[in-house]
Amino acid sequence: MIIVSNILQFYTTYYPIIMTLIWILGSWISGNQSHTSDSKYDSLLNASVTILLPTFNEEHTVIDTLKSLVALNYTNYTIIVVDDKSNDCTVSVVKKWLLRNTPEVSIKLLELPSNMGKAQALNEAMSYVESEYVLVTDADALMNPNALNQMLKKFDRENVGAVTGKPVVRNRTTILGRLQTLEYVGIIDRIKRAQDSLFGGIMTVAGVIALYRSEALSDVGGFDKTVVTEDIDMTWRLRRKKWLIHYTPLALTYILVPETFSGYFKQRIRWSVGGLEVFLKNAKWVYHNEDVKQKFLLFDMVFSHIWAWLALITFFQYIIVTIGTQTFSLPGVIILIYIALFSIMICQGIIQDKRHSQLSFHDVFEIPFYSTFYWTTALITAIASQIIVCTLHRRKGSWTSPDRGR
């Protein structure tokens, strides 16, 4: 029992350290990899692209998103706005804007007769797609003019099925907004860079900016309307068909993030529940797959969920021992290692960000708190999602408007 206890204690203590080292190493490797040659990219300059913009109660944000889409530095693309039976003024706002403006880009408004959920809304729109590529984005996102070009650069091989870009937080008026800004720069970007460089692909595309090869979408039968997170599910269904999924931090899209803790945890728990869905659907396939990289990508999720419970148990044991012995002590060396590694990681993130996220003094001021914020969030959402999946969760594809700051 003592040996088992020591192993569990070691795992609880060193799992965050090991993963942080992997993220730092992988991010460093990604920054030193060669880029796609201009000659290969030239062949993609005339590729046809359809942008799918699913909406549900987006009257306050959809026009800004449309303005960013028509301003892309690209020519051969069309836009389909798919309204999933909004019960606000989204449809009328879009129609009025189209009447008052004559963008050079072809824009089609598709009104669905009932609320079907994001995944099925995308499937309905796919019947109108004739292009080589399909870009999916959200109605609160503002795409950088060069984002589409940068993603196309990554389709340099015929078996690349999807490429995702880098979300940049644009609402930072609250502490929560600034903490998420650092999370995207210092952690999420590290993780995706590391996965792409070390394991030949990423765990999941970002639903807010994902470019798919139309052939790949057809190959997997479109989006699954029964899942909570269609982007995570799509990533792994593409992977099972041997399509590659890549990440480029040069394709920027500016997003709104939740500014209330209630909205934030609802979002993160939904992501975690979606991840567990994917694990349950793909665990057997990954186990029998000979590709070790595939195994690590999916089972890393399991490791994090195991760590969450062990960390919680260890925390309560520490409280009980502290109260019982009336002594207060902290593992100073381990804490210093945590601080050092997270400091290195955030510095690496800021350097590789190249001011794309335009971090301000107020953003950087939150650095001392963001590592604790990240791992606490990971612990809470992992445990909550497990409880939901095991007890209350019912698979469904409907959606509601998320909490978005302004």
C-alpha positions as CSV (number, residue, x, y, z in Angstrom):
1,M,0.0,0.0,0.0
2,I,2.9,2.3,0.8
3,I,4.3,1.8,-2.7
4,V,0.9,2.5,-4.4
5,S,0.5,5.6,-2.2
6,N,4.0,6.9,-3.2
7,I,3.2,6.3,-6.9
8,L,0.0,8.2,-6.7
9,Q,1.7,11.0,-4.8
10,F,4.4,11.2,-7.4
11,Y,1.8,11.3,-10.2
12,T,-0.2,14.0,-8.5
13,T,2.9,16.2,-7.9
14,Y,4.7,15.7,-11.2
15,Y,2.0,15.3,-13.8
16,P,1.7,19.1,-14.2
17,I,5.5,19.5,-14.3
18,I,5.9,16.8,-17.0
19,M,3.2,18.2,-19.1
20,T,4.5,21.7,-18.8
21,L,7.9,20.5,-20.0
22,I,6.4,18.7,-23.0
23,W,4.4,21.9,-23.9
24,I,7.6,24.1,-23.7
25,L,9.7,21.6,-25.7
26,G,7.0,21.1,-28.4
27,S,6.4,24.9,-28.7
28,W,10.1,25.5,-29.1
29,I,10.3,22.8,-31.8
30,S,7.3,24.3,-33.6
31,G,9.0,27.7,-33.7
32,N,12.0,26.1,-35.5
33,Q,10.2,24.0,-38.1
34,S,10.4,25.0,-41.7
35,H,7.4,26.7,-43.3
36,T,5.6,25.9,-46.4
37,S,7.4,27.0,-49.5
38,D,5.9,29.8,-51.6
39,S,5.8,27.5,-54.7
40,K,3.5,25.0,-52.9
41,Y,1.3,27.9,-51.6
42,D,1.0,29.4,-55.0
43,S,-1.0,26.3,-56.2
44,L,-3.6,27.1,-53.5
45,L,-4.1,30.7,-54.3
46,N,-7.1,30.0,-56.5
47,A,-8.7,27.3,-54.3
48,S,-12.4,27.9,-53.8
49,V,-13.6,28.3,-50.3
50,T,-17.1,28.5,-48.7
51,I,-17.4,30.2,-45.3
52,L,-20.1,28.8,-43.1
53,L,-21.4,31.1,-40.4
54,P,-23.9,29.4,-38.1
55,T,-26.0,31.8,-36.0
56,F,-28.4,31.6,-33.1
57,N,-29.4,34.8,-31.4
58,E,-26.4,36.7,-32.6
59,E,-28.0,40.1,-33.4
60,H,-25.4,42.1,-31.5
61,T,-22.3,40.5,-33.0
62,V,-23.1,39.0,-36.5
63,I,-22.6,42.2,-38.5
64,D,-19.1,42.8,-37.1
65,T,-18.3,39.2,-38.0
66,L,-19.6,39.7,-41.6
67,K,-17.6,42.8,-42.0
68,S,-14.4,41.0,-41.1
69,L,-15.3,38.1,-43.5
70,V,-15.9,40.4,-46.5
71,A,-12.6,42.1,-45.8
72,L,-10.4,39.0,-46.1
73,N,-7.4,39.2,-48.3
74,Y,-8.7,36.5,-50.6
75,T,-10.9,36.5,-53.7
76,N,-12.3,33.0,-54.5
77,Y,-14.8,32.5,-51.6
78,T,-18.4,32.8,-50.8
79,I,-20.3,33.1,-47.4
80,I,-23.3,31.2,-46.2
81,V,-25.0,32.6,-43.1
82,V,-27.0,29.7,-41.5
83,D,-29.6,30.9,-39.0
84,D,-30.7,28.1,-36.7
85,K,-34.2,29.6,-36.0
86,S,-33.0,32.5,-33.9
87,N,-35.7,34.0,-31.7
88,D,-34.1,37.5,-31.7
89,C,-33.5,39.9,-34.5
90,T,-30.5,38.1,-36.1
91,V,-32.2,37.4,-39.4
92,S,-33.7,40.9,-39.8
93,V,-30.3,42.5,-38.9
94,V,-28.5,40.4,-41.5
95,K,-31.2,41.2,-44.2
96,K,-31.0,44.9,-43.5
97,W,-27.2,44.9,-43.7
98,L,-27.3,43.0,-47.0
99,L,-29.8,45.5,-48.4
100,R,-27.7,48.5,-47.4
101,N,-24.4,47.0,-48.5
102,T,-23.2,45.4,-51.8
103,P,-20.1,43.4,-50.8
104,E,-18.1,41.9,-53.7
105,V,-18.3,38.6,-51.9
106,S,-21.4,36.4,-52.6
107,I,-23.4,36.1,-49.4
108,K,-26.3,33.7,-49.0
109,L,-28.7,33.7,-46.0
110,L,-30.1,30.3,-45.2
111,E,-33.0,30.3,-42.7
112,L,-33.7,26.9,-41.0
113,P,-37.3,26.1,-40.2
114,S,-36.5,24.9,-36.7
115,N,-33.7,24.9,-34.2
116,M,-31.5,21.9,-35.1
117,G,-28.3,22.6,-33.3
118,K,-25.0,23.9,-34.6
119,A,-23.8,20.6,-36.1
120,Q,-27.0,19.9,-38.0
121,A,-27.2,23.6,-39.1
122,L,-23.7,23.1,-40.7
123,N,-24.9,19.9,-42.3
124,E,-27.9,21.7,-43.9
125,A,-25.6,24.3,-45.3
126,M,-23.2,21.7,-46.7
127,S,-25.7,20.8,-49.3
128,Y,-25.0,24.2,-50.9
129,V,-21.2,23.8,-50.8
130,E,-19.4,23.2,-54.1
131,S,-16.0,24.5,-53.1
132,E,-12.7,22.7,-52.4
133,Y,-12.6,24.0,-48.8
134,V,-15.0,24.9,-46.1
135,L,-14.3,27.4,-43.4
136,V,-16.4,27.3,-40.2
137,T,-16.4,30.2,-37.8
138,D,-18.6,31.8,-35.1
139,A,-20.8,34.8,-35.2
140,D,-18.8,36.7,-32.5
141,A,-15.4,36.2,-34.2
142,L,-13.5,38.8,-36.2
143,M,-11.1,37.1,-38.6
144,N,-7.7,38.7,-39.4
145,P,-7.6,39.6,-43.1
146,N,-4.8,37.1,-43.7
147,A,-6.2,34.2,-41.6
148,L,-7.6,32.2,-44.6
149,N,-4.4,32.5,-46.5
150,Q,-2.4,31.3,-43.6
151,M,-4.6,28.2,-43.1
152,L,-4.5,27.3,-46.8
153,K,-0.7,27.2,-46.5
154,K,-0.9,24.2,-44.2
155,F,-2.8,22.1,-46.8
156,D,0.5,21.3,-48.5
157,R,-0.3,17.5,-48.5
158,E,-3.3,15.7,-50.0
159,N,-4.1,14.0,-46.7
160,V,-4.4,17.2,-44.6
161,G,-8.1,17.3,-43.7
162,A,-8.4,20.3,-41.4
163,V,-6.4,23.2,-40.2
164,T,-7.3,25.4,-37.2
165,G,-6.0,28.9,-36.3
166,K,-5.3,30.9,-33.2
167,P,-8.0,32.6,-31.2
168,V,-7.1,35.9,-29.6
169,V,-9.2,37.3,-26.8
170,R,-10.5,40.8,-27.5
171,N,-12.6,41.6,-24.4
172,R,-10.3,42.3,-21.5
173,T,-12.2,44.7,-19.2
174,T,-12.5,42.1,-16.4
175,I,-10.0,40.0,-14.5
176,L,-11.5,36.9,-15.9
177,G,-11.1,38.2,-19.5
178,R,-7.5,39.0,-18.9
179,L,-6.8,35.6,-17.3
180,Q,-8.3,34.0,-20.4
181,T,-6.1,36.2,-22.6
182,L,-3.0,34.8,-20.8
183,E,-4.4,31.3,-21.0
184,Y,-4.8,31.4,-24.7
185,V,-1.3,32.9,-25.2
186,G,0.6,31.0,-22.5
187,I,-1.1,27.6,-22.4
188,I,-3.6,26.9,-25.2
189,D,-1.2,28.1,-27.9
190,R,1.6,26.1,-26.2
191,I,-0.5,22.9,-26.1
192,K,-1.5,23.1,-29.8
193,R,2.0,23.9,-31.0
194,A,3.4,21.0,-29.0
195,Q,0.8,18.6,-30.2
196,D,1.3,19.6,-33.8
197,S,5.1,19.4,-33.7
198,L,5.5,16.3,-31.5
199,F,2.5,14.2,-32.4
200,G,1.8,15.1,-36.0
201,G,-1.5,16.7,-35.3
202,I,-3.7,18.4,-32.6
203,M,-6.2,17.0,-30.2
204,T,-9.0,19.2,-31.5
205,V,-9.6,22.1,-33.9
206,A,-10.9,25.3,-32.6
207,G,-14.6,25.6,-33.6
208,V,-14.2,29.3,-33.9
209,I,-11.8,29.0,-36.8
210,A,-11.4,25.8,-38.7
211,L,-10.8,25.2,-42.4
212,Y,-11.8,21.8,-43.7
213,R,-11.1,20.0,-47.0
214,S,-14.6,19.4,-48.5
215,E,-13.5,15.9,-49.5
216,A,-12.6,15.1,-45.9
217,L,-16.0,16.3,-44.6
218,S,-17.8,14.2,-47.1
219,D,-15.5,11.2,-46.2
220,V,-16.8,11.2,-42.6
221,G,-20.4,12.0,-43.4
222,G,-20.5,15.6,-42.1
223,F,-21.0,16.8,-38.6
224,D,-22.5,14.6,-35.8
225,K,-25.7,16.3,-34.6
226,T,-25.8,14.2,-31.4
227,V,-22.6,15.4,-29.8
228,V,-22.1,18.4,-27.4
229,T,-18.9,19.7,-29.2
230,E,-19.0,19.1,-32.9
231,D,-15.4,20.4,-33.4
232,I,-13.8,17.9,-31.1
233,D,-15.9,15.1,-32.5
234,M,-15.1,16.1,-36.1
235,T,-11.3,16.1,-35.4
236,W,-11.3,12.5,-34.2
237,R,-13.6,11.2,-36.9
238,L,-11.3,12.7,-39.5
239,R,-8.3,11.2,-37.7
240,R,-10.0,7.7,-37.8
241,K,-10.1,8.1,-41.6
242,K,-6.4,8.9,-41.6
243,W,-6.8,12.7,-42.3
244,L,-4.2,15.0,-40.7
245,I,-5.3,17.9,-38.6
246,H,-2.9,20.8,-38.1
247,Y,-2.5,24.1,-36.3
248,T,-1.2,27.5,-37.5
249,P,-0.7,30.3,-34.9
250,L,-0.5,32.8,-37.8
251,A,-4.2,32.5,-38.6
252,L,-5.7,34.9,-36.1
253,T,-9.3,35.3,-35.1
254,Y,-10.4,37.7,-32.4
255,I,-13.0,36.3,-30.0
256,L,-15.3,37.2,-27.2
257,V,-14.9,35.1,-24.0
258,P,-17.2,34.7,-21.0
259,E,-16.8,37.5,-18.5
260,T,-18.8,35.8,-15.7
261,F,-17.6,32.8,-13.8
262,S,-20.9,31.1,-14.4
263,G,-20.6,31.5,-18.2
264,Y,-16.9,30.5,-18.1
265,F,-17.4,27.3,-16.2
266,K,-20.5,26.4,-18.4
267,Q,-18.3,26.7,-21.5
268,R,-15.3,24.8,-20.0
269,I,-17.5,22.0,-18.7
270,R,-19.2,21.7,-22.1
271,W,-15.7,21.4,-23.6
272,S,-14.7,18.7,-21.1
273,V,-17.9,16.8,-21.5
274,G,-17.3,16.8,-25.3
275,G,-13.8,15.5,-24.8
276,L,-15.1,12.6,-22.7
277,E,-17.6,11.8,-25.4
278,V,-14.8,11.6,-27.9
279,F,-12.8,9.4,-25.5
280,L,-15.6,7.0,-25.0
281,K,-16.2,6.8,-28.8
282,N,-12.6,6.4,-29.7
283,A,-10.8,4.6,-26.8
284,K,-11.1,1.2,-28.4
285,W,-9.9,2.3,-31.8
286,V,-7.0,4.2,-30.3
287,Y,-6.1,1.2,-28.1
288,H,-5.8,-1.1,-31.1
289,N,-4.1,1.6,-33.2
290,E,-0.4,1.0,-33.6
291,D,0.4,4.7,-33.8
292,V,1.8,5.7,-30.3
293,K,1.2,9.3,-31.1
294,Q,-2.5,8.8,-31.5
295,K,-2.6,6.9,-28.2
296,F,-0.9,9.7,-26.3
297,L,-3.1,12.4,-27.8
298,L,-6.3,10.8,-26.6
299,F,-5.1,9.2,-23.4
300,D,-3.5,12.4,-22.2
301,M,-7.1,13.4,-21.6
302,V,-7.5,10.4,-19.3
303,F,-4.3,11.3,-17.4
304,S,-5.7,14.8,-16.7
305,H,-9.0,13.4,-15.4
306,I,-7.1,11.0,-13.1
307,W,-4.9,13.8,-11.9
308,A,-7.9,15.9,-11.0
309,W,-9.3,13.3,-8.6
310,L,-5.9,12.6,-7.1
311,A,-5.2,16.3,-6.7
312,L,-8.5,16.8,-4.9
313,I,-7.9,13.8,-2.6
314,T,-4.4,15.1,-1.8
315,F,-5.7,18.6,-1.0
316,F,-8.2,17.2,1.5
317,Q,-5.6,15.0,3.0
318,Y,-3.3,18.0,3.4
319,I,-6.2,19.9,5.1
320,I,-6.9,17.1,7.5
321,V,-3.2,16.6,8.4
322,T,-2.7,20.4,8.9
323,I,-5.7,20.6,11.3
324,G,-4.8,17.4,13.1
325,T,-1.1,18.3,13.7
326,Q,-1.8,22.1,13.9
327,T,1.2,22.6,11.6
328,F,1.3,24.4,8.3
329,S,4.0,23.5,5.8
330,L,4.3,23.8,2.0
331,P,6.6,21.8,-0.4
332,G,8.8,24.8,-1.2
333,V,11.0,23.1,-3.9
334,I,8.0,21.8,-5.8
335,I,6.3,25.2,-5.7
336,L,9.5,26.9,-6.9
337,I,9.6,24.4,-9.8
338,Y,6.0,25.2,-10.7
339,I,6.6,28.9,-10.6
340,A,9.8,28.6,-12.7
341,L,8.2,26.5,-15.4
342,F,5.1,28.6,-15.7
343,S,7.3,31.7,-15.9
344,I,9.3,30.1,-18.7
345,M,6.1,29.1,-20.5
346,I,4.4,32.5,-20.3
347,C,7.6,34.2,-21.5
348,Q,7.9,31.7,-24.4
349,G,4.2,32.4,-25.2
350,I,4.7,36.2,-25.2
351,I,7.8,35.8,-27.5
352,Q,6.2,33.5,-30.0
353,D,3.0,35.6,-29.9
354,K,5.0,38.4,-31.7
355,R,2.5,41.0,-30.3
356,H,-0.4,39.4,-32.2
357,S,-2.4,39.4,-29.0
358,Q,-1.4,42.9,-28.2
359,L,-0.9,42.2,-24.5
360,S,-1.2,45.3,-22.3
361,F,0.2,46.1,-18.8
362,H,-3.2,45.1,-17.3
363,D,-3.0,41.7,-19.0
364,V,0.6,41.0,-17.9
365,F,-0.4,42.1,-14.3
366,E,-2.4,38.9,-14.0
367,I,0.6,36.6,-14.7
368,P,1.1,35.7,-11.0
369,F,-2.4,34.3,-10.8
370,Y,-2.9,32.6,-14.2
371,S,-1.1,29.3,-13.5
372,T,-3.2,28.7,-10.4
373,F,-6.3,29.8,-12.3
374,Y,-5.6,27.3,-15.1
375,W,-4.9,24.2,-13.0
376,T,-7.8,25.0,-10.6
377,T,-10.1,25.3,-13.6
378,A,-8.8,22.1,-15.1
379,L,-9.5,20.3,-11.8
380,I,-13.1,21.6,-11.4
381,T,-14.1,21.1,-15.0
382,A,-12.7,17.6,-15.2
383,I,-14.5,16.4,-12.1
384,A,-17.8,18.1,-13.0
385,S,-17.8,16.7,-16.6
386,Q,-17.2,13.2,-15.3
387,I,-20.2,13.5,-13.0
388,I,-22.3,14.9,-15.8
389,V,-21.4,12.1,-18.2
390,C,-21.9,9.4,-15.6
391,T,-25.3,10.7,-14.3
392,L,-27.1,13.6,-15.8
393,H,-25.8,13.9,-19.3
394,R,-28.0,13.3,-22.3
395,R,-26.5,13.5,-25.8
396,K,-28.1,16.3,-27.7
397,G,-27.1,18.8,-30.4
398,S,-29.2,21.8,-29.6
399,W,-27.4,25.1,-28.5
400,T,-28.0,28.3,-26.7
401,S,-26.3,31.6,-26.9
402,P,-23.2,31.6,-24.7
403,D,-22.2,34.2,-22.2
404,R,-20.1,36.7,-24.2
405,G,-18.5,39.8,-22.9
406,R,-18.6,43.1,-24.8
